[in-house]
Amino acid sequence: MKKALSVYGEVLRLVRKLPKDSRPYYSKYARENFVNYREVDTATDPNILDELFNRAYNHAIWVLKKYSVDQSAAERLKKICSN
């Protein structure tokens, strides 16, 4: 749970680097995704959380590229997701 909260917090920090008009959309999108997956069953698939964290990182990189934000801003997220 702690790792998921760290990932979520870092995603929201990255949202702040986006243009002001796109921030509400991506912050809501991030929240909805984290809420949708909070009841994920790790008993049936122990790797599912790692897959979800990797998906969050890859999506963050895609969004940063879309808005021409330096991708190195996501290094902290990468470290959190890979631990």
Helices and strands as residue ranges (DSSP letters): H 2-15, G 20-22, H 23-36, H 48-66, G 71-74, H 75-82
